């Protein structure tokens, strides 16, 4: 009789482990899907943001070379700004 009880306990433990592993597998699938959505969003947003930053930096350097930035900073310092 004790062997049957031990087997039943093992079966319950095995079932609990099986359920836990299934929940882990489901969670991994959900996380994978979520990460794919994040990646798609990242890929749609970040490249244009980088292009805009590069463009702004380019125009900022051009403005510095022409002295426009100095004029704008002087206007701000004197309270002449929008």
Secondary structure, 3 states (H helix, E strand, C coil): CHHHHHHHHHHHHHHHHHHHHHHHHHHHHHHHHHHHHHHHHHHHHHHHHHHHHHHHHHHHHHHHHHCHHHHHHHHHHCCCCC
